[in-house]
């Protein structure tokens, strides 16, 4: 049994090469059996971050995906608008993953897909 020993956090890894559906089923079973355990998602950057109450996670995908023009959202990875730079994509991903900690009640407000405030373009409202 996973919780027979007393550990403050247990790392869950080795799932990167599994399909999203397979990982979902495994994590669903894991969290249903061990709801009071703090799990750390090793290499996690998928929508599974938003679907389970992870204690913590780590990944370098926020930067890698951002350089490739991909955004990490609660709905999964999606292509960024064509006019976004790599820096804007990385910034969006970093902010989104940073905000996971603030959403402890598992309610997420997805920011509108507008370029981050670091844009160099002038904003015209009229």
N, CA, C and O atoms as a Tinker XYZ file with bonds, in Angstrom:
   504  protein
     1  N      0.849000   -1.184000    0.000000    73     2
     2  CA     0.000000    0.000000    0.000000    64     1     3
     3  C      0.885000    1.233000    0.000000    63     2     4     5
     4  O      1.905000    1.268000    0.688000    81     3
     5  N      0.509000    2.225000   -0.752000    73     3     6
     6  CA     1.341000    3.410000   -0.963000    64     5     7
     7  C      1.499000    4.263000    0.290000    63     6     8     9
     8  O      2.525000    4.926000    0.443000    81     7
     9  N      0.528000    4.270000    1.183000    73     7    10
    10  CA     0.575000    5.161000    2.341000    64     9    11
    11  C      0.953000    4.460000    3.641000    63    10    12    13
    12  O      0.730000    5.024000    4.712000    81    11
    13  N      1.511000    3.266000    3.593000    73    11    14
    14  CA     1.923000    2.571000    4.806000    64    13    15
    15  C      3.081000    3.284000    5.491000    63    14    16    17
    16  O      3.198000    3.230000    6.716000    81    15
    17  N      3.934000    3.946000    4.730000    73    15    18
    18  CA     5.022000    4.711000    5.301000    64    17    19
    19  C      4.589000    6.175000    5.397000    63    18    20    21
    20  O      3.718000    6.630000    4.655000    81    19
    21  N      5.205000    6.890000    6.311000    73    19    22
    22  CA     4.829000    8.281000    6.535000    64    21    23
    23  C      5.763000    9.208000    5.752000    63    22    24    25
    24  O      6.889000    9.467000    6.179000    81    23
    25  N      5.295000    9.700000    4.618000    73    23    26
    26  CA     6.053000   10.641000    3.798000    64    25    27
    27  C      5.192000   11.874000    3.566000    63    26    28    29
    28  O      3.996000   11.746000    3.301000    81    27
    29  N      5.776000   13.070000    3.659000    73    27    30
    30  CA     4.966000   14.271000    3.451000    64    29    31
    31  C      4.494000   14.427000    2.001000    63    30    32    33
    32  O      3.416000   14.970000    1.758000    81    31
    33  N      5.292000   13.954000    1.039000    73    31    34
    34  CA     4.946000   14.065000   -0.379000    64    33    35
    35  C      5.444000   12.808000   -1.094000    63    34    36    37
    36  O      6.524000   12.299000   -0.794000    81    35
    37  N      4.646000   12.318000   -2.040000    73    35    38
    38  CA     5.038000   11.155000   -2.839000    64    37    39
    39  C      5.053000   11.570000   -4.302000    63    38    40    41
    40  O      4.053000   12.069000   -4.818000    81    39
    41  N      6.192000   11.364000   -4.979000    73    39    42
    42  CA     6.335000   11.717000   -6.384000    64    41    43
    43  C      5.726000   10.655000   -7.285000    63    42    44    45
    44  O      5.924000    9.458000   -7.076000    81    43
    45  N      4.984000   11.105000   -8.292000    73    43    46
    46  CA     4.386000   10.215000   -9.275000    64    45    47
    47  C      5.020000   10.541000  -10.626000    63    46    48    49
    48  O      4.824000   11.631000  -11.163000    81    47
    49  N      5.775000    9.597000  -11.167000    73    47    50
    50  CA     6.455000    9.824000  -12.437000    64    49    51
    51  C      6.324000    8.630000  -13.355000    63    50    52    53
    52  O      5.609000    7.672000  -13.060000    81    51
    53  N      7.025000    8.699000  -14.472000    73    51    54
    54  CA     7.030000    7.597000  -15.415000    64    53    55
    55  C      5.800000    7.514000  -16.292000    63    54    56    57
    56  O      5.568000    6.491000  -16.938000    81    55
    57  N      5.012000    8.570000  -16.326000    73    55    58
    58  CA     3.780000    8.521000  -17.118000    64    57    59
    59  C      3.861000    9.316000  -18.419000    63    58    60    61
    60  O      2.893000    9.364000  -19.178000    81    59
    61  N      4.983000    9.926000  -18.674000    73    59    62
    62  CA     5.119000   10.815000  -19.831000    64    61    63
    63  C      4.811000   10.110000  -21.154000    63    62    64    65
    64  O      4.210000   10.713000  -22.043000    81    63
    65  N      5.206000    8.866000  -21.294000    73    63    66
    66  CA     5.006000    8.161000  -22.563000    64    65    67
    67  C      3.639000    7.485000  -22.683000    63    66    68    69
    68  O      3.348000    6.853000  -23.699000    81    67
    69  N      2.805000    7.614000  -21.660000    73    67    70
    70  CA     1.458000    7.055000  -21.716000    64    69    71
    71  C      0.504000    8.058000  -22.349000    63    70    72    73
    72  O      0.760000    9.262000  -22.329000    81    71
    73  N     -0.583000    7.569000  -22.905000    73    71    74
    74  CA    -1.582000    8.474000  -23.479000    64    73    75
    75  C     -2.264000    9.261000  -22.358000    63    74    76    77
    76  O     -2.262000    8.844000  -21.199000    81    75
    77  N     -2.835000   10.382000  -22.714000    73    75    78
    78  CA    -3.561000   11.212000  -21.747000    64    77    79
    79  C     -4.699000   10.407000  -21.110000    63    78    80    81
    80  O     -4.951000   10.520000  -19.911000    81    79
    81  N     -5.371000    9.606000  -21.910000    73    79    82
    82  CA    -6.488000    8.805000  -21.408000    64    81    83
    83  C     -6.013000    7.766000  -20.394000    63    82    84    85
    84  O     -6.651000    7.574000  -19.359000    81    83
    85  N     -4.904000    7.099000  -20.684000    73    83    86
    86  CA    -4.361000    6.078000  -19.782000    64    85    87
    87  C     -3.909000    6.716000  -18.472000    63    86    88    89
    88  O     -4.169000    6.186000  -17.391000    81    87
    89  N     -3.227000    7.864000  -18.579000    73    87    90
    90  CA    -2.790000    8.560000  -17.367000    64    89    91
    91  C     -3.989000    9.002000  -16.533000    63    90    92    93
    92  O     -3.964000    8.916000  -15.306000    81    91
    93  N     -5.039000    9.474000  -17.204000    73    91    94
    94  CA    -6.245000    9.893000  -16.491000    64    93    95
    95  C     -6.804000    8.731000  -15.669000    63    94    96    97
    96  O     -7.131000    8.904000  -14.495000    81    95
    97  N     -6.914000    7.561000  -16.275000    73    95    98
    98  CA    -7.450000    6.393000  -15.573000    64    97    99
    99  C     -6.567000    6.008000  -14.387000    63    98   100   101
   100  O     -7.079000    5.693000  -13.313000    81    99
   101  N     -5.267000    6.031000  -14.567000    73    99   102
   102  CA    -4.337000    5.691000  -13.479000    64   101   103
   103  C     -4.464000    6.696000  -12.338000    63   102   104   105
   104  O     -4.563000    6.306000  -11.175000    81   103
   105  N     -4.463000    7.991000  -12.667000    73   103   106
   106  CA    -4.538000    9.024000  -11.633000    64   105   107
   107  C     -5.903000    9.022000  -10.939000    63   106   108   109
   108  O     -5.995000    9.284000   -9.740000    81   107
   109  N     -6.936000    8.733000  -11.682000    73   107   110
   110  CA    -8.278000    8.648000  -11.095000    64   109   111
   111  C     -8.299000    7.561000  -10.014000    63   110   112   113
   112  O     -8.812000    7.775000   -8.915000    81   111
   113  N     -7.747000    6.418000  -10.333000    73   111   114
   114  CA    -7.670000    5.314000   -9.370000    64   113   115
   115  C     -6.777000    5.690000   -8.185000    63   114   116   117
   116  O     -7.131000    5.435000   -7.034000    81   115
   117  N     -5.640000    6.287000   -8.463000    73   115   118
   118  CA    -4.698000    6.682000   -7.422000    64   117   119
   119  C     -5.341000    7.650000   -6.428000    63   118   120   121
   120  O     -5.260000    7.447000   -5.216000    81   119
   121  N     -5.979000    8.699000   -6.945000    73   119   122
   122  CA    -6.571000    9.704000   -6.067000    64   121   123
   123  C     -7.821000    9.180000   -5.355000    63   122   124   125
   124  O     -8.133000    9.634000   -4.254000    81   123
   125  N     -8.531000    8.245000   -5.956000    73   123   126
   126  CA    -9.704000    7.691000   -5.270000    64   125   127
   127  C     -9.278000    6.791000   -4.102000    63   126   128   129
   128  O     -9.975000    6.726000   -3.089000    81   127
   129  N     -8.168000    6.113000   -4.232000    73   127   130
   130  CA    -7.682000    5.230000   -3.165000    64   129   131
   131  C     -6.953000    5.983000   -2.056000    63   130   132   133
   132  O     -6.990000    5.582000   -0.893000    81   131
   133  N     -6.291000    7.076000   -2.426000    73   131   134
   134  CA    -5.409000    7.775000   -1.479000    64   133   135
   135  C     -5.711000    9.270000   -1.474000    63   134   136   137
   136  O     -4.853000   10.081000   -1.824000    81   135
   137  N     -6.903000    9.625000   -1.087000    73   135   138
   138  CA    -7.341000   11.017000   -1.175000    64   137   139
   139  C     -6.626000   11.949000   -0.199000    63   138   140   141
   140  O     -6.630000   13.162000   -0.408000    81   139
   141  N     -6.022000   11.427000    0.845000    73   139   142
   142  CA    -5.361000   12.282000    1.829000    64   141   143
   143  C     -3.848000   12.362000    1.639000    63   142   144   145
   144  O     -3.149000   12.902000    2.496000    81   143
   145  N     -3.337000   11.836000    0.536000    73   143   146
   146  CA    -1.899000   11.826000    0.279000    64   145   147
   147  C     -1.510000   13.010000   -0.595000    63   146   148   149
   148  O     -2.235000   13.365000   -1.524000    81   147
   149  N     -0.361000   13.622000   -0.299000    73   147   150
   150  CA     0.172000   14.710000   -1.124000    64   149   151
   151  C      1.002000   14.110000   -2.255000    63   150   152   153
   152  O      2.050000   13.509000   -2.017000    81   151
   153  N      0.527000   14.276000   -3.480000    73   151   154
   154  CA     1.236000   13.739000   -4.646000    64   153   155
   155  C      1.888000   14.860000   -5.445000    63   154   156   157
   156  O      1.290000   15.909000   -5.683000    81   155
   157  N      3.129000   14.608000   -5.852000    73   155   158
   158  CA     3.877000   15.519000   -6.726000    64   157   159
   159  C      3.897000   14.895000   -8.118000    63   158   160   161
   160  O      4.332000   13.754000   -8.281000    81   159
   161  N      3.428000   15.639000   -9.125000    73   159   162
   162  CA     3.346000   15.174000  -10.510000    64   161   163
   163  C      4.664000   15.483000  -11.200000    63   162   164   165
   164  O      4.933000   16.633000  -11.545000    81   163
   165  N      5.493000   14.450000  -11.404000    73   163   166
   166  CA     6.794000   14.627000  -12.051000    64   165   167
   167  C      6.623000   14.766000  -13.562000    63   166   168   169
   168  O      6.085000   13.871000  -14.214000    81   167
   169  N      7.074000   15.871000  -14.107000    73   167   170
   170  CA     6.992000   16.093000  -15.547000    64   169   171
   171  C      5.588000   16.372000  -16.037000    63   170   172   173
   172  O      5.286000   16.130000  -17.206000    81   171
   173  N      4.726000   16.874000  -15.178000    73   171   174
   174  CA     3.334000   17.097000  -15.559000    64   173   175
   175  C      3.082000   18.477000  -16.139000    63   174   176   177
   176  O      3.366000   19.489000  -15.499000    81   175
   177  N      2.550000   18.515000  -17.351000    73   175   178
   178  CA     2.198000   19.806000  -17.959000    64   177   179
   179  C      0.946000   19.685000  -18.813000    63   178   180   181
   180  O      0.740000   20.483000  -19.727000    81   179
   181  N      0.125000   18.717000  -18.532000    73   179   182
   182  CA    -1.073000   18.513000  -19.331000    64   181   183
   183  C     -2.296000   19.012000  -18.571000    63   182   184   185
   184  O     -2.179000   19.539000  -17.464000    81   183
   185  N     -3.454000   18.842000  -19.167000    73   183   186
   186  CA    -4.683000   19.257000  -18.492000    64   185   187
   187  C     -4.937000   18.429000  -17.238000    63   186   188   189
   188  O     -5.792000   18.784000  -16.428000    81   187
   189  N     -4.207000   17.333000  -17.068000    73   187   190
   190  CA    -4.332000   16.533000  -15.856000    64   189   191
   191  C     -3.928000   17.328000  -14.613000    63   190   192   193
   192  O     -4.353000   17.004000  -13.504000    81   191
   193  N     -3.119000   18.355000  -14.791000    73   191   194
   194  CA    -2.777000   19.233000  -13.677000    64   193   195
   195  C     -4.020000   19.886000  -13.093000    63   194   196   197
   196  O     -4.096000   20.128000  -11.889000    81   195
   197  N     -4.987000   20.167000  -13.947000    73   195   198
   198  CA    -6.197000   20.859000  -13.542000    64   197   199
   199  C     -7.307000   19.899000  -13.110000    63   198   200   201
   200  O     -8.296000   20.330000  -12.518000    81   199
   201  N     -7.159000   18.620000  -13.396000    73   199   202
   202  CA    -8.219000   17.656000  -13.136000    64   201   203
   203  C     -8.066000   16.900000  -11.825000    63   202   204   205
   204  O     -9.004000   16.237000  -11.383000    81   203
   205  N     -6.909000   16.986000  -11.203000    73   203   206
   206  CA    -6.665000   16.275000   -9.950000    64   205   207
   207  C     -6.037000   17.225000   -8.941000    63   206   208   209
   208  O     -5.369000   18.186000   -9.324000    81   207
   209  N     -6.245000   16.965000   -7.662000    73   207   210
   210  CA    -5.721000   17.869000   -6.620000    64   209   211
   211  C     -4.254000   17.605000   -6.271000    63   210   212   213
   212  O     -3.939000   17.190000   -5.156000    81   211
   213  N     -3.375000   17.847000   -7.222000    73   211   214
   214  CA    -1.943000   17.646000   -6.991000    64   213   215
   215  C     -1.460000   18.560000   -5.879000    63   214   216   217
   216  O     -1.919000   19.696000   -5.753000    81   215
   217  N     -0.550000   18.068000   -5.090000    73   215   218
   218  CA     0.096000   18.895000   -4.073000    64   217   219
   219  C      1.097000   19.829000   -4.743000    63   218   220   221
   220  O      1.217000   20.998000   -4.374000    81   219
   221  N      1.823000   19.289000   -5.746000    73   219   222
   222  CA     2.808000   20.078000   -6.486000    64   221   223
   223  C      3.123000   19.351000   -7.791000    63   222   224   225
   224  O      2.725000   18.204000   -7.996000    81   223
   225  N      3.841000   20.041000   -8.658000    73   223   226
   226  CA     4.246000   19.442000   -9.935000    64   225   227
   227  C      5.480000   20.160000  -10.447000    63   226   228   229
   228  O      5.844000   21.229000   -9.957000    81   227
   229  N      6.111000   19.563000  -11.431000    73   227   230
   230  CA     7.235000   20.223000  -12.093000    64   229   231
   231  C      7.247000   19.816000  -13.555000    63   230   232   233
   232  O      6.821000   18.721000  -13.921000    81   231
   233  N      7.739000   20.712000  -14.370000    73   231   234
   234  CA     7.833000   20.444000  -15.794000    64   233   235
   235  C      8.607000   21.581000  -16.442000    63   234   236   237
   236  O      8.629000   22.705000  -15.940000    81   235
   237  N      9.230000   21.275000  -17.547000    73   235   238
   238  CA     9.875000   22.334000  -18.327000    64   237   239
   239  C      9.060000   22.658000  -19.574000    63   238   240   241
   240  O      9.488000   23.443000  -20.421000    81   239
   241  N      7.887000   22.049000  -19.678000    73   239   242
   242  CA     7.048000   22.244000  -20.867000    64   241   243
   243  C      6.546000   23.667000  -21.011000    63   242   244   245
   244  O      6.277000   24.109000  -22.128000    81   243
   245  N      6.412000   24.399000  -19.911000    73   243   246
   246  CA     5.938000   25.782000  -20.022000    64   245   247
   247  C      6.862000   26.593000  -20.936000    63   246   248   249
   248  O      6.394000   27.440000  -21.698000    81   247
   249  N      8.159000   26.339000  -20.860000    73   247   250
   250  CA     9.108000   27.048000  -21.715000    64   249   251
   251  C      9.206000   26.390000  -23.086000    63   250   252   253
   252  O      9.171000   27.077000  -24.106000    81   251
   253  N      9.328000   25.070000  -23.119000    73   251   254
   254  CA     9.461000   24.351000  -24.392000    64   253   255
   255  C      8.231000   24.575000  -25.277000    63   254   256   257
   256  O      8.356000   24.919000  -26.453000    81   255
   257  N      7.050000   24.376000  -24.702000    73   255   258
   258  CA     5.819000   24.578000  -25.482000    64   257   259
   259  C      5.683000   26.033000  -25.917000    63   258   260   261
   260  O      5.273000   26.322000  -27.041000    81   259
   261  N      6.028000   26.933000  -25.022000    73   259   262
   262  CA     5.950000   28.355000  -25.363000    64   261   263
   263  C      6.823000   28.711000  -26.555000    63   262   264   265
   264  O      6.412000   29.488000  -27.417000    81   263
   265  N      8.014000   28.152000  -26.609000    73   263   266
   266  CA     8.908000   28.416000  -27.754000    64   265   267
   267  C      8.313000   27.870000  -29.050000    63   266   268   269
   268  O      8.599000   28.378000  -30.135000    81   267
   269  N      7.478000   26.825000  -28.929000    73   267   270
   270  CA     6.851000   26.217000  -30.102000    64   269   271
   271  C      5.486000   26.827000  -30.420000    63   270   272   273
   272  O      4.803000   26.367000  -31.335000    81   271
   273  N      5.079000   27.864000  -29.667000    73   271   274
   274  CA     3.798000   28.515000  -29.920000    64   273   275
   275  C      2.604000   27.771000  -29.367000    63   274   276   277
   276  O      1.497000   27.897000  -29.890000    81   275
   277  N      2.817000   26.985000  -28.303000    73   275   278
   278  CA     1.733000   26.225000  -27.667000    64   277   279
   279  C      1.424000   26.803000  -26.307000    63   278   280   281
   280  O      2.324000   27.215000  -25.575000    81   279
   281  N      0.132000   26.832000  -25.966000    73   279   282
   282  CA    -0.314000   27.323000  -24.672000    64   281   283
   283  C     -0.837000   26.150000  -23.847000    63   282   284   285
   284  O     -1.499000   25.256000  -24.374000    81   283
   285  N     -0.534000   26.163000  -22.550000    73   283   286
   286  CA    -1.012000   25.132000  -21.638000    64   285   287
   287  C     -2.229000   25.693000  -20.914000    63   286   288   289
   288  O     -2.124000   26.690000  -20.200000    81   287
   289  N     -3.393000   25.049000  -21.098000    73   287   290
   290  CA    -4.643000   25.527000  -20.510000    64   289   291
   291  C     -5.361000   24.377000  -19.818000    63   290   292   293
   292  O     -4.987000   23.220000  -20.010000    81   291
   293  N     -6.385000   24.668000  -19.016000    73   291   294
   294  CA    -7.171000   23.594000  -18.399000    64   293   295
   295  C     -7.825000   22.674000  -19.430000    63   294   296   297
   296  O     -8.159000   21.532000  -19.111000    81   295
   297  N     -8.009000   23.149000  -20.647000    73   295   298
   298  CA    -8.601000   22.331000  -21.714000    64   297   299
   299  C     -7.545000   21.519000  -22.457000    63   298   300   301
   300  O     -7.885000   20.758000  -23.363000    81   299
   301  N     -6.285000   21.663000  -22.099000    73   299   302
   302  CA    -5.196000   20.970000  -22.774000    64   301   303
   303  C     -4.279000   21.952000  -23.481000    63   302   304   305
   304  O     -4.410000   23.164000  -23.308000    81   303
   305  N     -3.372000   21.445000  -24.258000    73   303   306
   306  CA    -2.454000   22.299000  -25.012000    64   305   307
   307  C     -3.183000   22.819000  -26.245000    63   306   308   309
   308  O     -3.938000   22.089000  -26.887000    81   307
   309  N     -2.950000   24.080000  -26.568000    73   307   310
   310  CA    -3.566000   24.648000  -27.752000    64   309   311
   311  C     -2.593000   25.593000  -28.446000    63   310   312   313
   312  O     -1.675000   26.121000  -27.819000    81   311
   313  N     -2.798000   25.798000  -29.725000    73   311   314
   314  CA    -1.932000   26.674000  -30.509000    64   313   315
   315  C     -2.222000   28.125000  -30.141000    63   314   316   317
   316  O     -3.378000   28.531000  -30.018000    81   315
   317  N     -1.161000   28.893000  -29.969000    73   315   318
   318  CA    -1.304000   30.317000  -29.663000    64   317   319
   319  C     -1.701000   31.079000  -30.923000    63   318   320   321
   320  O     -1.460000   30.603000  -32.032000    81   319
   321  N     -2.304000   32.251000  -30.767000    73   319   322
   322  CA    -2.583000   33.085000  -31.942000    64   321   323
   323  C     -1.293000   33.345000  -32.727000    63   322   324   325
   324  O     -0.224000   33.492000  -32.136000    81   323
   325  N     -1.394000   33.399000  -34.025000    73   323   326
   326  CA    -0.213000   33.538000  -34.890000    64   325   327
   327  C      0.636000   34.758000  -34.572000    63   326   328   329
   328  O      1.853000   34.724000  -34.755000    81   327
   329  N      0.021000   35.829000  -34.100000    73   327   330
   330  CA     0.777000   37.061000  -33.871000    64   329   331
   331  C      1.511000   37.076000  -32.528000    63   330   332   333
   332  O      2.220000   38.039000  -32.236000    81   331
   333  N      1.359000   36.037000  -31.707000    73   331   334
   334  CA     2.061000   35.990000  -30.428000    64   333   335
   335  C      3.510000   35.585000  -30.635000    63   334   336   337
   336  O      3.812000   34.710000  -31.447000    81   335
   337  N      4.392000   36.218000  -29.904000    73   335   338
   338  CA     5.810000   35.839000  -29.934000    64   337   339
   339  C      6.037000   34.664000  -28.987000    63   338   340   341
   340  O      5.173000   34.321000  -28.180000    81   339
   341  N      7.213000   34.056000  -29.101000    73   339   342
   342  CA     7.572000   32.963000  -28.190000    64   341   343
   343  C      7.576000   33.460000  -26.746000    63   342   344   345
   344  O      7.156000   32.740000  -25.840000    81   343
   345  N      8.050000   34.688000  -26.528000    73   343   346
   346  CA     8.090000   35.251000  -25.173000    64   345   347
   347  C      6.689000   35.408000  -24.600000    63   346   348   349
   348  O      6.481000   35.177000  -23.409000    81   347
   349  N      5.729000   35.797000  -25.424000    73   347   350
   350  CA     4.355000   35.946000  -24.957000    64   349   351
   351  C      3.745000   34.590000  -24.601000    63   350   352   353
   352  O      2.997000   34.478000  -23.630000    81   351
   353  N      4.062000   33.573000  -25.378000    73   351   354
   354  CA     3.569000   32.224000  -25.094000    64   353   355
   355  C      4.181000   31.681000  -23.799000    63   354   356   357
   356  O      3.478000   31.101000  -22.971000    81   355
   357  N      5.469000   31.867000  -23.632000    73   355   358
   358  CA     6.147000   31.414000  -22.413000    64   357   359
   359  C      5.568000   32.128000  -21.202000    63   358   360   361
   360  O      5.336000   31.507000  -20.165000    81   359
   361  N      5.332000   33.434000  -21.329000    73   359   362
   362  CA     4.772000   34.215000  -20.236000    64   361   363
   363  C      3.376000   33.720000  -19.866000    63   362   364   365
   364  O      3.061000   33.585000  -18.683000    81   363
   365  N      2.544000   33.450000  -20.860000    73   363   366
   366  CA     1.194000   32.934000  -20.623000    64   365   367
   367  C      1.267000   31.609000  -19.872000    63   366   368   369
   368  O      0.553000   31.411000  -18.889000    81   367
   369  N      2.129000   30.700000  -20.330000    73   367   370
   370  CA     2.256000   29.385000  -19.696000    64   369   371
   371  C      2.770000   29.494000  -18.264000    63   370   372   373
   372  O      2.257000   28.825000  -17.367000    81   371
   373  N      3.768000   30.326000  -18.050000    73   371   374
   374  CA     4.339000   30.471000  -16.713000    64   373   375
   375  C      3.303000   31.038000  -15.746000    63   374   376   377
   376  O      3.187000   30.564000  -14.616000    81   375
   377  N      2.552000   32.047000  -16.180000    73   375   378
   378  CA     1.521000   32.620000  -15.311000    64   377   379
   379  C      0.421000   31.605000  -15.014000    63   378   380   381
   380  O     -0.035000   31.501000  -13.876000    81   379
   381  N      0.002000   30.870000  -16.014000    73   379   382
   382  CA    -1.060000   29.890000  -15.817000    64   381   383
   383  C     -0.678000   28.804000  -14.838000    63   382   384   385
   384  O     -1.481000   28.425000  -13.985000    81   383
   385  N      0.532000   28.302000  -14.948000    73   383   386
   386  CA     0.982000   27.252000  -14.034000    64   385   387
   387  C      1.254000   27.811000  -12.644000    63   386   388   389
   388  O      1.027000   27.133000  -11.642000    81   387
   389  N      1.737000   29.039000  -12.584000    73   387   390
   390  CA     1.945000   29.686000  -11.282000    64   389   391
   391  C      0.621000   29.835000  -10.544000    63   390   392   393
   392  O      0.565000   29.658000   -9.327000    81   391
   393  N     -0.434000   30.155000  -11.263000    73   391   394
   394  CA    -1.740000   30.390000  -10.652000    64   393   395
   395  C     -2.418000   29.123000  -10.172000    63   394   396   397
   396  O     -3.418000   29.206000   -9.459000    81   395
   397  N     -1.913000   27.950000  -10.536000    73   395   398
   398  CA    -2.502000   26.704000  -10.038000    64   397   399
   399  C     -2.539000   26.682000   -8.513000    63   398   400   401
   400  O     -3.516000   26.225000   -7.920000    81   399
   401  N     -1.484000   27.171000   -7.884000    73   399   402
   402  CA    -1.411000   27.152000   -6.424000    64   401   403
   403  C     -2.517000   27.997000   -5.796000    63   402   404   405
   404  O     -3.043000   27.648000   -4.739000    81   403
   405  N     -2.867000   29.097000   -6.440000    73   403   406
   406  CA    -3.915000   29.968000   -5.906000    64   405   407
   407  C     -5.302000   29.359000   -6.064000    63   406   408   409
   408  O     -6.238000   29.778000   -5.383000    81   407
   409  N     -5.448000   28.380000   -6.948000    73   407   410
   410  CA    -6.752000   27.790000   -7.228000    64   409   411
   411  C     -6.951000   26.499000   -6.454000    63   410   412   413
   412  O     -7.334000   25.476000   -7.021000    81   411
   413  N     -6.690000   26.552000   -5.162000    73   411   414
   414  CA    -6.767000   25.350000   -4.344000    64   413   415
   415  C     -8.156000   24.733000   -4.312000    63   414   416   417
   416  O     -8.290000   23.542000   -4.033000    81   415
   417  N     -9.195000   25.517000   -4.591000    73   415   418
   418  CA   -10.539000   24.959000   -4.587000    64   417   419
   419  C    -10.899000   24.343000   -5.936000    63   418   420   421
   420  O    -12.050000   23.963000   -6.150000    81   419
   421  N     -9.935000   24.238000   -6.845000    73   419   422
   422  CA   -10.075000   23.589000   -8.151000    64   421   423
   423  C    -11.041000   24.325000   -9.072000    63   422   424   425
   424  O    -11.629000   23.718000   -9.967000    81   423
   425  N    -11.209000   25.634000   -8.858000    73   423   426
   426  CA   -12.019000   26.447000   -9.752000    64   425   427
   427  C    -11.054000   27.346000  -10.512000    63   426   428   429
   428  O    -10.262000   28.069000   -9.907000    81   427
   429  N    -11.121000   27.300000  -11.830000    73   427   430
   430  CA   -10.165000   28.033000  -12.641000    64   429   431
   431  C    -10.858000   29.068000  -13.495000    63   430   432   433
   432  O    -11.892000   28.801000  -14.108000    81   431
   433  N    -10.287000   30.231000  -13.528000    73   431   434
   434  CA   -10.753000   31.261000  -14.444000    64   433   435
   435  C     -9.701000   31.360000  -15.538000    63   434   436   437
   436  O     -8.561000   31.752000  -15.287000    81   435
   437  N    -10.090000   31.007000  -16.733000    73   435   438
   438  CA    -9.148000   31.010000  -17.845000    64   437   439
   439  C     -9.037000   32.435000  -18.371000    63   438   440   441
   440  O    -10.050000   33.043000  -18.718000    81   439
   441  N     -7.812000   32.983000  -18.436000    73   439   442
   442  CA    -7.669000   34.332000  -18.972000    64   441   443
   443  C     -8.030000   34.361000  -20.452000    63   442   444   445
   444  O     -7.814000   33.394000  -21.183000    81   443
   445  N     -8.576000   35.478000  -20.867000    73   443   446
   446  CA    -8.873000   35.626000  -22.291000    64   445   447
   447  C     -7.572000   35.560000  -23.059000    63   446   448   449
   448  O     -6.536000   36.007000  -22.565000    81   447
   449  N     -7.609000   35.021000  -24.235000    73   447   450
   450  CA    -6.390000   34.865000  -25.017000    64   449   451
   451  C     -6.009000   36.182000  -25.675000    63   450   452   453
   452  O     -6.236000   36.397000  -26.866000    81   451
   453  N     -5.427000   37.051000  -24.871000    73   451   454
   454  CA    -4.872000   38.307000  -25.364000    64   453   455
   455  C     -3.398000   38.306000  -25.007000    63   454   456   457
   456  O     -3.008000   37.680000  -24.021000    81   455
   457  N     -2.573000   38.986000  -25.777000    73   455   458
   458  CA    -1.147000   38.990000  -25.454000    64   457   459
   459  C     -0.886000   39.531000  -24.051000    63   458   460   461
   460  O     -1.590000   40.437000  -23.605000    81   459
   461  N      0.098000   39.002000  -23.356000    73   459   462
   462  CA     0.440000   39.504000  -22.020000    64   461   463
   463  C      0.830000   40.974000  -22.067000    63   462   464   465
   464  O      1.048000   41.540000  -23.138000    81   463
   465  N      0.912000   41.570000  -20.914000    73   463   466
   466  CA     1.193000   43.001000  -20.825000    64   465   467
   467  C      2.598000   43.382000  -21.273000    63   466   468   469
   468  O      2.906000   44.570000  -21.366000    81   467
   469  N      3.452000   42.409000  -21.552000    73   467   470
   470  CA     4.816000   42.742000  -21.963000    64   469   471
   471  C      4.906000   43.069000  -23.453000    63   470   472   473
   472  O      5.999000   43.276000  -23.979000    81   471
   473  N      3.775000   43.115000  -24.122000    73   471   474
   474  CA     3.783000   43.368000  -25.558000    64   473   475
   475  C      4.379000   44.734000  -25.872000    63   474   476   477
   476  O      4.285000   45.663000  -25.069000    81   475
   477  N      4.980000   44.845000  -27.022000    73   475   478
   478  CA     5.607000   46.083000  -27.455000    64   477   479
   479  C      4.691000   46.871000  -28.376000    63   478   480   481
   480  O      5.067000   47.939000  -28.858000    81   479
   481  N      3.486000   46.351000  -28.628000    73   479   482
   482  CA     2.559000   47.018000  -29.533000    64   481   483
   483  C      1.676000   47.982000  -28.780000    63   482   484   485
   484  O      1.321000   47.737000  -27.627000    81   483
   485  N      1.318000   49.079000  -29.423000    73   483   486
   486  CA     0.447000   50.063000  -28.808000    64   485   487
   487  C     -0.985000   49.552000  -28.874000    63   486   488   489
   488  O     -1.425000   49.025000  -29.895000    81   487
   489  N     -1.701000   49.716000  -27.772000    73   487   490
   490  CA    -3.096000   49.281000  -27.710000    64   489   491
   491  C     -4.001000   50.436000  -28.105000    63   490   492   493
   492  O     -3.914000   51.521000  -27.530000    81   491
   493  N     -4.856000   50.212000  -29.072000    73   491   494
   494  CA    -5.815000   51.231000  -29.503000    64   493   495
   495  C     -7.216000   50.702000  -29.246000    63   494   496   497
   496  O     -7.570000   49.620000  -29.716000    81   495
   497  N     -8.012000   51.458000  -28.504000    73   495   498
   498  CA    -9.350000   51.028000  -28.151000    64   497   499
   499  C    -10.396000   51.508000  -29.155000    63   498   500   501
   500  O    -11.476000   50.922000  -29.229000    81   499
   501  N    -10.115000   52.527000  -29.906000    73   499   502
   502  CA   -11.101000   53.066000  -30.867000    64   501   503
   503  C    -10.511000   53.136000  -32.253000    63   502   504
   504  O    -11.186000   53.561000  -33.191000    81   503
